[in-house]
Amino acid sequence: MDALRLTLCAELRRRWRPMLGLALLLGVIGGVVLTAAARAQRTDTAYPRLLRSARAAQLLLISDQHSPAGFYTQLSRLPQLAGLSVASSYDTLLPGPHGPSGTLVETFSSPNDSFGVTGDRVRVLSGRVFDPRDPRAVMIDQQLATREHLHPGSPLRLFVVRRTRPAVPSRPGPG
């Protein structure tokens, strides 16, 4: 037994660099595998976390007729609804040099000031969240801002074509 131990010690003294390199390589590979597993677990939970933070709609009700007076008020009183956002959708055109340009932009407004605030919250990349009490306040996406050379505080002019859908209520999710 002593001879075996002496032989192993002599081999380790002679070849310690390759053994150290192998141990370091195995450690790096193990770290990469553990990091990949942790990222995969985080990615699995990313979309549900996004839906919770945005209070994304769990139900979208599109009415094909004008809603009767008080319809959404009565709908919001249902105990099954945690919250209700109402939005109206319009087709609008961007202005060109001599009138409407023909570029169609879908526009939403919220009669009860809840869409985009309490439900279906958006992430603001530039500027600030609009004031729902200000009828002139709007939020646009980055693509439209770039194309029209707009920045926070710039005026945006639109031509309303027609009302495409009467109202789009959505129920925000939990959170």
N, C-alpha and C positions, 0 to 999 in steps of 0.2 A: 504494500500500500504506500509506503514511503517512497519507493522508487517511482511509482505512478505520479505522486504529488510533485516530486522533484522534476520529473519530465515535463509535466504541465506547466509548472512555474518557469522552467527554462524556455519552453515554446512561447509563453506569453511575453517574456522579456525580449525575445528575439523578434516577434511579430505583433507587437502592441499597436503599431500604427494602422495596419489593415483592420484589426479588430475594433479599434476606436472609430475608424471610418465607417465600418459596417453598423456599429451601434448608433452613430449619429444619423446615418441614412435611415435606419429603421425608426428612429425617433421622429425625424422629419415626416416620413410617410405616415406614421401614426397620427401626428398632429394635423396633417392635411385631411386625413379620413375623418377625424373628429370634427374639424371645422366644417367640412362639407355636410356632415350629418346635422350639425347644429343649424346651418343655413337652410337646409332642406326643411327642417322642422319650423323655422321662422317663416319661410315662404308659404308653407301650408296654412299658416294662420293669418297671412297678410290680408287676403281679400275679406274674410269675415271681420277683421279689425277695421278695415277701411269702411265697410258698410255700417258698422256700429258708430264710428266717429262722424260719418257724414249723415247719420240718421236717414239712410237711403230708404226709398219707398219700398214697401213690401207688397203694395197693391196699387195698380194703376187702373183707374176707371175712366174710360173715355165715353162721353155721352154723345150720341149722334143727333140729339135734338137739344134745343135750349132747355136748360133745367128750370123746373118750376120755382117760383119764389120760395125761399127758405129751404130748398132741397138740401144744400150742403150744411146748413145749420142743423137740420134734423139728422142728417147723416153723421155729423160730428158728435151727436149726443149718444150714439150707439156705444154700449159698454165694451164692445169688441175692439173699438178703435183707440189706440194710444194717442193718436194725434191725427190731424187732417190738414193737408196743404192743398190749396186750390190754385190752379194756374190756367190761364187762357193762352192759347197758342195762336199766333198770327203769322201770315206770310208777309214779309216786308222786302222792299227793294232798296239797295244802296243808291245814293245819288250819283249821277254821272255829270259830265260837263253841261248837258242840255236836258236835264230831267232824270228820271229813273234809269239806272244803268242796265237793268236786266239781271243783275246778280241777286239771287234770292237768298234771304237770310231768315231762318226761323226764329221768331221772337216770342218770349213768354212774359206774361204779366200775372200778377197775383192779386186778385180782388180782396183777399183777406190778409195780405201782407205776410204770408207765411212761407210761400214757396221760395226756397233758397236760403231761408233764415232758420226756421224751426225744423223743416224737413228738406231732404235733398240738399244739404249744405254743400257749398263748393269750397275748394281750396283756392285762396287768393294768392296769385304769384306776383302781382304788381298792383299798387294802389291799396285800396281798402274795401271792406264789405260795404255795399250800398246801404243807404238809409231808407228803409221801407216807407217812411213817411214822406220822402222827397220824390215827387212824381217825375222829376228830371233825372234821377240817378239811375244808371244802368251798369250792368256788368257784361263784358264781352270776353270772348276767348282770345288767346294769344295769336292765333292764326289771323283773325279779323283785324286785330290791333296792328299787326305787322303789315298786312296788306293795305290797310287804309292809313297807315302812318299815324296811329293814334297812341296817346300816352295818357296816364291818369289826369283827368281834368279836361281832356279834349272834348269838343262837342261832337256828337254823332247824330247825323240826320238820316232818317229812314222814311220811305214812302210805304204806307200800309196798303197792301193790295186788297185783301179781304180776310175775313175771319174764317180760318179753316176748320177749327174744331171749337165747340163752345167752351168747354172747360175740361181740365185734366186734373182731378184731385188725386193726391197720392197720400198714402199713410206712412209716416216715418217709422222706421224700425226702432227697437229698444235702444236705449243708451242716451 
